[in-house]
Amino acid sequence: MTTTVIDGCTVVTMDPDRNEYSTGHLVVEGTRITSVGAGPAPSDLPGATYVDGTGCLATPGLINTHHHLYQWVTRGLAVDSTLFEWLATLYPVWGGIDEDIVRTAATGGMAWLARTGCTTTMDHHYVFPADGGDLMAAEIQAAQSVGLRFLPTRGSMDLGQSQGGLPPDSVVEDLDTILTATTDAIDRYHDPSPDSMLRIGVSPCSPFSVTGDLMKQAAGLARDKGVRLHTHLAETLDEQSFCQDRFGCLPVDYMESLGWLGDDVWYAHGIHLDDDAITKLGGTGTGVAHCPSSNARLGAGICRSRDLRDVGAPVGLGVDGAASNEAGSMLEEVRTSLLFARARGGPQALSVRDSLEMATLGGAEVLGWNREIGSLEPGKLADLALWRLDTLAHIGVADPVAALVLGAQPPLELLLVNGQRTVERDRLVTLDEDIVAREVLSASTTLLSRAGVIS
């Protein structure tokens, strides 16, 4: 069992008392944090590796609550489109993915998530071409190679264009295939143990790509298996109109009729919510993955994150699919979430610590992992980021949390996931970044050629 001691850094714990130490330390033994406190660390721990944290800020690792990793190889397309226009452009391209492309895309996306301070990510994968191979296995292999804690969700679409849905029929599956494959993914991969690096969720795609029958049966399956439920909801006004025209109600009311409210459910986006919908989410503990950069990129709107938090709804942050957020940076979402909340509600709408909390403990609550991750406390899993704030970009900023949230992205001195070094001195150490980049380019070229986007 290895022991790592980080000494002399500022520490933001996100513990129940929100303790912060201007000069403090952390001790990690194996996969767990064993000590967090003010002042210097013990200097004589046998066999320990000491890290000089002078000039650095230690935070919990950032937690990404919504993503589509396969999209890392289709960035830069339909950049001036609405969501529905963007999807109509990209669905035919995504119809050509296979397990090699998904593995490469997921590796690239997660490698960059790690470089931006992320220690845990979910993934919402919902495109399963009939001849694509084992796509869930491919992205799980990618997470293991990068070294991130992972919650992939088995997504699905069964409402094609011929039935009034948005996706082309070529990328949807039938109900029995979906339920069988989802059950198989849970049985093969879900690890509910406290030390788990891999959990599985269930995630029909959206109201405009999934039938109500699938939504109901997916909820029953997930609850029978004890796993979490996820879907897109209230992202655009187009979706709101779709729900009103097809179901005669607003999106949250539709979800309520299907049994999709509860503390085991979280929605991606949650932008177009009225007061009644927000009250329902808060009252049922239903979570929201706020994806500010993607929402802005697609012109979808701004999530009412302050109002959701005020009623007790868990709120985390997500980078969303890389094709609607080419940056794919978790730290960028922290800053953007703050700026958008203030643009909407004034300078008191969200504090710098509120936005960091959404990216850490809030994300852990959304994913149902808050007993093990999301804060720096003795007994919790050792997922943490050490940010260097003594370079030109941040030196002299009075509040280190403000420096991290409002400033440019600082160098990432160290990223520990489950006590293991994943990033060190602003460089991924689990894989060769240059090789990953070349493989991503090759996969992107192959996929876009298949779709006829490039020749």
N, C-alpha and C positions, 0 to 999 in steps of 0.2 A: 504494500500500500504506500503510495507516494504522498508526501506532505509538501504543500506549497504555501509559503508565507508571503503575503503582500504587505509591505510596511511603508509608512510615511505618506500615504495618500489621503485625499479627502474621500469620505465614504458616505454615500446616500443609500440607506438601507431599504426603504419602503416597508419597514416592519410596522406592526400595528401602531406604534407610537411615532412613526415617521422620524426615527432618530437619524441624525446626521453628525458626522465627526469631521471637523476641519483638518485634523491630522489624526489618522487612525490606522487600523490594520485589519487584515482578515487572515484566518488560518483555514486551510483546506486539507482534509485528510481523506485520501481516496476520492470518493464521489461526493462527499458531504462537507459542508461548512461546519467547522467546529468552534470557531471563535470570531466575533466581530466586536470591535470596541475602539475607544479613544486611546491615543497615545501609542507608544511603540509596542511592537509584538515581542513576545519572549524571544530572546536571542540565542537560546541554546537548545532548540528542539532537535533531537537527533535525526540525522538523515534528511532534514528539511532543505528544500530549495527556496532561497530567499529572493524576492523580487523587490527592487527598490522602486517604490511608488511615488517618490518625490515628484511633485509637479503634475500628478495625475489625479483623476477622479474615478472612483470605483462605483459602478452602478450594477443592479441586476442586469442580466442579459436581456436584450430586447426580444419581444415575442410577437411574431407575425401571425395575425388571426385570419387572414384571407389572401389566397394566392392561386395562380394557375401556372405552375412551373413549366409546363410544356410550351407555353407561349414565349419563353425566353429566345426561341429561334425564329420568331415571327414579329420581331419588333420593327417599328418604323413604317407600318402599313396603315392606310386609312387614317392618317393623323389629323385630318380636319373633319371627321365624321361624328355623327351622333352615335349613341350606343347601338341602336338597331341597325344603322347603316354600317357601322364598324363590324358587327357580328355577321351581317349578310356578306361582307367582303371576306371575312376570315374563315367562316365555316368551311367553305370548299378547300381552303388551304389546310386546315387542321384535319380534314378527312384523310390526308395522306400520312399522318404520323404513324410511327411504329415504335417498338420498344427500344431500339437503338437511338432513335431521335429523342424519345422521351427521356431516356437515361442521360443523354448528353445535355439536353435542355435543362433538366432538373439539376444536374451537377453544376452547370454554369450559374443558374439562378440562385442555388443555395450557397455556392462559393461566394457570390457577391453579397448575399444576405449576411453571411458570416463576416465579411470585410466591413459591413456597416453596423456591426454590433449585435446581430441577431443570433440567439442561441437555440431558439425553438421556432419552428414554423409548421403551419398546417399547409395542406394543399387540397384544392377542390378540383379533382380531375373528373371531367364528365364527357369526354369525347373518346369513344372506344370503337374504332373501325374494326370490322369483322376479321380482317387479316392483319391486325396490328400487333398481335402477340400479347405478352403479359405485361401490361403497362403499369399496373400497381407494383409488381415486383421490380420493374426497372427504376421507378422513382425511389423506392425504398433502398435499393442498392446505391443510388446516388446519395441519399441522406447519410448512409453508413460511410461512404467514402469521404464525404466532406466532414462528417462528424457532428451533425446537428441532431437535436432532439426533434422528433417528427410525429405529426398527426395528419397523415393523408386521409382524405375522405373519399369513399367510393361514390362518385357522382353518377348522374344518369340523365338521359333525355328520352322520352317516349311520345312526345307530341310534335310530330313533323309538320311540314308545310301542308301536306294533304289533309291534315286534321285541323288546320287552322293555327298551328304553331309557327314559330319563327325559323327554327333550324330546318335545313333540307332533310328529306327522308333518309338520305344516305348516311347520316351521322346519328340517327336515333336507334334505339334498341327496343325490343318488346319487353313487356312487363316481367314475364317469367325469367328471361335471360338476365334482366337487371337484378331481380331478387336473388336468384341463384348465385350470381357473381358477387353480390354484396355480402351474402352470407359466407361465401367462401373466403372473401378478403378478411372478414372479421375473425373467422375460425383459424385462418392461417397466421395472421399477423398481430392481432390485438393483444397487447400485454398490459393488463391493468395494475401490475405490481407497482409499489411506491418508487422503485428504482427504474421504472420503464423509460426506455428511449424511443418507444414506438407504440402509439395507440391509433386506432382506426375509428373513423366516423362515417356517417351515412348522409349523403348530400344530393338529393334530386336537384336539378340545376336551377329552375326558376318557374314562376307561374306561366310564362309564355312558352315553355319548352317541355313541360311535364304535365301529365294528367292528374286529376284529383285522386284517382284510384291509386296511382303510384305514390303520391304523397302520403295517403293514409296507410298503405301497406308498408312503406318505408319507415314511418313513425312506429308502427307496431313492431317491425323487425328490430329497429334500433333499441327500443325499450325492452324488448325481450332479451336482447344481447347485452344490455347495460352500456351502450355507447351513445355518443352525442349526435345531434341532428343539426344540419346546416343547409342553408339555401340562400340564393340572392333574393332580396326583397326591397321594394320601394326605392329602386335606384333611379328611375326616370319617370317623367310624366307620361311617356308612351306606355310604360308598364301599368301605371295607374289607370289609364284609359282602357287598356286591354282587360284589366280585372273588372272594371265597371261594366264594360260592354259584354264580356263573356260570363261573368259570375254575378253581376249585379251588386257588387260591393267593393270596398277599398281593399288593398292588399293585406293589411293586418287582419281585417275581419274575415277575409278568405282563409288565411292561415289558421285563425281561431276555429273556424268551422271544420278544419281538417285535423285538429288536435295538435297543431304546431305552435303552441305557446307553452313555455315552461323553462325551468332552470337547466334543462338539458338541451336547449335550443339556442342557436345564435344565427343571426342574419347578417349577410354582407350588405353594407351600404346604409340602409335605413335613412334615406335622405328625405323622401316625401311622406312624412308622418305628421298627422294632425295631433292636437293635444290629446284626443281620446286614444289614439294609437300609442302614443308615448306613455300614457298612464297604464295601458294594458301591459306594455312591455315591462315597465317598472314593477307593477303589481305581481307579475308572474315570474320575475327574475330572468326574462328572456334577454339574451345578450345581442350586442351589435358590434360588428367589425367595421370601424370607420376607416374609409379608404380615401383620404382627402386628395392625394395627387391624381389618382385615376379619375375620381369624380370631376375634378377640374379639367383634366385632359379631354374628357368626353363632354364637358359642358353640362353635366348632369345636375349639379347643385351642391349644396353644403349641408352635411348632416348636423342636426341639432344636438351636438354632443353634450353641451352644458345642460340642456333640458333633460336629456336621457339620464345623465349622471345624477341630476337633482332628484329624480323619482326612483333612483335605486337600480336602474338597469345597468348591468355590466357593460362597459364599453372598452374595447381594445382597438388597436390600430392594425391596418393591413396595407401591404403595398399593392395588392390586387394583381391581376395578370400582367406579366411583363409587356405584353403587346398594347396595353392601355396605360402603362406606366414604365416607360423605357428605362428609367433610373433604377427601379427595383431596390431602393435603399430604405432600410428601416429607420435609420436616424433622420432621414429627410422627412418621413411621415410625422415624426415627433414635432419638428419645427412647423411643418405645413398645417398640422392639426391646430396648433396654437394660433397661427396667423389667421386661419379661416374663421376660427371661433371668435376672435377679436374683431375681424372685419364685419362679422355679422352682429356681434353683441357688445362690442366695446372692450376697453382694455381690461376690465374685470371679468370678462366672460370665462377665461381660462388662464390659470397661472402656469409658469414654466414647470412647476412641480406637478401640476395636474396633467400636463401633456406627457411628461416622463412617466407618471403613474399609469396612464392609459397604455403606454408601450411596454410596461413591465407587469406589475401586479394586476392591472386591468385586463391585460391580455391573458394572463394565467387564469383569471376568473372566467373569462369568456370561454376558454378551452377546457375548463373544469380541472385545471392542473395546479390550482393555487395552494394546495397543501404542500406541494413539493417544490415549486419554482415561483418566481416573480418577485422575491425579496431576498435580501442578504441577512439571513438569520441562522444561528446555530441549529443544526439538524436538517436544514434544507439542502437540496441538491446544489452542487457547486457549479452553477451557471452564472457567469459574471463577465462584465466588460470593464477594462481599465483604459480610460481615455487620457491621452497626453494633452494637457492644457497649458504647457509652458513654452509653446512655439509662438512665432510672430502673430499668427492668426488669433490667439486667445490670451496671450500674456497680459496681465494687468486687468482682466475683466473681474470685477469685484465679486460676483457671485458665480461659482463654478457651474452650477446648474444652468444659469442663464447663458454662460459661455457655451455649454454643450448644446442647449436647445436653440438658442438664437444665433449662434455663430456658425461659421463654416464647419464642415465635418472635420473633427480633429483626427490626428493619427491614432489608430487603435493599437495601444501598446501591447495588450494581451486580451485574448478571449478564451475563457475556460468554459467548456461544455462537459458536464458530468465530471468535472475535475481535470479534464484533459485539455492540453493546449491545442487550440484550433487556429488561432491567429496570433502571431507574435511580431512585434515591431512593424505593424501595418502590412503584414504579408501572410497569406494562407500557408500553414505549415503541413496540413494533411495531404495536399495535392499540389502539383506544379501549376500555377495559374496560367503560365504561357501555353502549356499543353492543353489545358481546359479551353482556353480561348480559341486555339486552332481547331479543336474538335467542335466547338460551337459553330464556328464559321462554316466548317464542312457540312455539319448537319443542317444548318440553315439553307445553304446553297442546294443541298439535295432536296429538301422539302419544297422550297420555292420553285425549283425546277420541275418537280412532280406536278405542281399545281399550275404550271405555265406562267408563273409570275415573272420568272427570269428564264432566259434560254441558255 
